Amino acid sequence: MTARGCFITLEGLDGAGKSTHIPWIEQFLRSAGVDLLCTREPGGTPLGEDLRDLLLHRAMDVRTETLLMFAARNEHWQTRIRPALERGQWVLCDRYTDASYAYQGGGRALGSEAIGILEDWVQQSQGPDFTVLFDIPLEVSRERLGKGRGQADRFEREGTAFFERTRQAYLERVAADPKRFHVVDAAGTVAEVQADLDGFFQRLLGPNGWSRGAS
């Protein structure tokens, strides 16, 4: 039987530096011989990318926003992520369901109950094996967002209170599932962050790291 691939997600506030480090992580894993699918949310499929454009730029009720996030996620899970894992590929995904708990549940103050119901329905108790959270003080993330970026999307235009709630929701996710999360101090230099990531992925690839159970 084919050994199931490892599902790794990357999370963090806008401005935490994920986009800077994703190419480095991808190269690191491929250089180690990992058969890798690199993807993102919202998006990851043709339908998901259409929904991404709506979610980032069209005003809508928080319930509509949450349902569209999970519609894109269901398509992503069913047509790309799950098949890749079953083939034995590893999957590296920029954001996943933790982002819904953080941004819609925390930032939009929807709470976690409805998100949990949608998570169970779409994912059926199947989620990431590991999650790297790029944690950063709010003032640093806001400063970074103001430098050298294009037109802000409607999430990036939110105020301080929104992002304080979002970060707090992320940290609550870590506290609830510490074995799954690896928290990176994303306020450090690129070299410091990549040294931290190097240590994490070296351990994951080592003999006591990812358990490649048969699917």
Secondary structure, DSSP 8 states (H G I E B T S, - for coil): --B---EEEEEE-TTSSHHHHHHHHHHHHHHTT--EEEEESS-SSHHHHHHHHHHHHS---HHHHHHHHHHHHHHHIIIIIHHHHHTT-EEEEE--HHHIIIIIIIIT---SHHHHHHHHHHHTT---SEEEEEE--HHHHHHHHTSS--S--TTTT--HHHHHHHHHHHHHHHHH-TTTEEEEETTS-HHHHHHHHHHHHHHHHSTTS----B-
